[in-house]
Amino acid sequence: MESGCDSGWSWVVLTCVLLSQVAMGGICLTGGVMYVIIERQFGENPVGNFWLCAMPFTMWFLSPPLGSFLTNRYGYRVCGLVGTCAASLGLMLSFFVKHRDPLFATYGFLTGFGLGIHYTSGYAALNDYFDKYKVLATGIASIGNNVGLVAFSKLISVFDRRFSFSGTMLILGGLMLNLCPLSIAFIPRRCTQKVNEIKGLDDKKCINIFLLKNLSFVSWIIANFFTNISLSIYFLQLPAYSIQTGFTEENFSILWLSYGVSNIVGKVVFSALAQSPRVNTIVLYTVCLATSGLVIGLTPVLLTQTGVLVLTGCVGFFSCVTGALIAAVTFEIVGFENFADGMGLVMPFKSFGNLIGGPLGGLLLSSTGTYSVSFYTAGSSMLLASLFVLYPELNKRFGLDTYRSKRKLKSELRVEKNTVAANTCETEALTQRVINIDIKSRKCIDECINE
């Protein structure tokens, strides 16, 4: 089977990445379901429990810098295997935990850390194996997260009822090991035409932090920070809030079904739109974020099962761009050469937003006693994120960075001119001193001759 760009083996790799995303989404996106279980298992403590349930998702996005390093140094196959083993070990160690706090290290840190490394390897492989259909491939791969969310939200509830919390962790750890054979399919390669354009890419040893000098990229990572504050609050509090509107622990998985199906449809629709050269990916991303923020803010207004179900579907449809188009927008801002480093720098900011969103939501719930303020905060954060996403497009159209660069260049030229003038004065003064010394020397010589 061919192993070139957009060839037969490329689609095999895409299938493996898709299945990997199912497992990763099933663990990291079900924090709201885990919150209900952990609260029942270890007691009520909204801030601590929300923080714990946000940890896998947080570490998933915090570990890609190391994943980027491993990918650049050892290849994405090794990176995928290392991440898989770490994630599985974290879940299996949670089987032995009898108190909540050690779960921060096992279920929270180690599991999320491993999944983040595997995530980076999968998307790095897609970046290598696809060229013409890159946007479509990343969009299809991200569908796996939604399938995992729908399937695992139900499975985790069933496992908990039948095997208790400890048994559930052990089973999930075993399921994660299935990512090992999927990682083996990531055969290291580079598209020949791109290798010729980028000399020495395989020799990179660290992340290019100079990308942070690019204001468009900085605006993009800030947007991801606020996006994940919003999504963290929403994901973690929706299941518990839905119980107040009439859902039960046994059937609130229908909310995730509504979210997951609409999210999948959205990813197909928006990935296809982004594939068209007539569609501006950044503007599309901005509109979807703004719409998501408005819908999230409306969640406390509709206190019926039907209302919550419809709004959940709308959030799923429009927020899908955070998975389907994040690679495409990053690629558009930083280019192919810096893509892996760009993704590696974006993900930590997503994780910081997620890390803040969990306990922030718990704090708002504890202090107000209602979920309304949390959803209003989440909606506002998403709207703010949409404004930051728009900056790279404004910069491209109106040359905001160009104006800044011109001012900086004028300042540098002014300093250089002053330096040259100062050096000229010093040179002239030195020349005059030499002339004076030379005159004095000649006078001394003449006096000696006359004597």
Stockholm file with secondary structure:
# STOCKHOLM 1.0

chainA/1-451         MESGCDSGWSWVVLTCVLLSQVAMGGICLTGGVMYVIIERQFGENPVGNFWLCAMPFTMWFLSPPLGSFLTNRYGYRVCGLVGTCAASLGLMLSFFVKHRDPLFATYGFLTGFGLGIHYTSGYAALNDYFDKYKVLATGIASIGNNVGLVAFSKLISVFDRRFSFSGTMLILGGLMLNLCPLSIAFIPRRCTQKVNEIKGLDDKKCINIFLLKNLSFVSWIIANFFTNISLSIYFLQLPAYSIQTGFTEENFSILWLSYGVSNIVGKVVFSALAQSPRVNTIVLYTVCLATSGLVIGLTPVLLTQTGVLVLTGCVGFFSCVTGALIAAVTFEIVGFENFADGMGLVMPFKSFGNLIGGPLGGLLLSSTGTYSVSFYTAGSSMLLASLFVLYPELNKRFGLDTYRSKRKLKSELRVEKNTVAANTCETEALTQRVINIDIKSRKCIDECINE
#=GR chainA/1-451 SS CCCSTTSHHHHHHHHHHHHHHHHHHHHHSCHHHHHHHHHHHHCCCHHHHHHHHHHHHHHHHHSHHHHHHHHHHHCHHHHHHHHHHHHHHHHHHGGGCCSSGGGGIIIIIIHHHHHHHHHHHHHHHHHHHCSTTHHHHHHHHHHHHHHHHHHHHHHHHHHHHHHHHHHHHHHHHHHHTTHHHHHHTCCCCCCHHHHHHSTTGGGCCSCCGGGGGCHHHHHHHHHHHHHHHHHHHHHHHHHHHHHHTTCCTTTTHHHHHHHHHHHHHHHHHHHHHHHSTTSCHHHHHHHHHHHHHHHHHHTTTCCSHHHHHHHHHHHHHHTTHHHHSHHHHHHHHHCSTTHHHHHHHHHHHHHHHHHHHHHHHHHHHHHHSSSHHHHHHHHHHHHHHHHHHHHHHHHHHHCHHHHHHHHHHHHHHHHHHHHHHHHHHHHHHHHHHHHHHHHHHHHHHHHHHHC
#=GC SS_cons         CCCSTTSHHHHHHHHHHHHHHHHHHHHHSCHHHHHHHHHHHHCCCHHHHHHHHHHHHHHHHHSHHHHHHHHHHHCHHHHHHHHHHHHHHHHHHGGGCCSSGGGGIIIIIIHHHHHHHHHHHHHHHHHHHCSTTHHHHHHHHHHHHHHHHHHHHHHHHHHHHHHHHHHHHHHHHHHHTTHHHHHHTCCCCCCHHHHHHSTTGGGCCSCCGGGGGCHHHHHHHHHHHHHHHHHHHHHHHHHHHHHHTTCCTTTTHHHHHHHHHHHHHHHHHHHHHHHSTTSCHHHHHHHHHHHHHHHHHHTTTCCSHHHHHHHHHHHHHHTTHHHHSHHHHHHHHHCSTTHHHHHHHHHHHHHHHHHHHHHHHHHHHHHHSSSHHHHHHHHHHHHHHHHHHHHHHHHHHHCHHHHHHHHHHHHHHHHHHHHHHHHHHHHHHHHHHHHHHHHHHHHHHHHHHHC
//
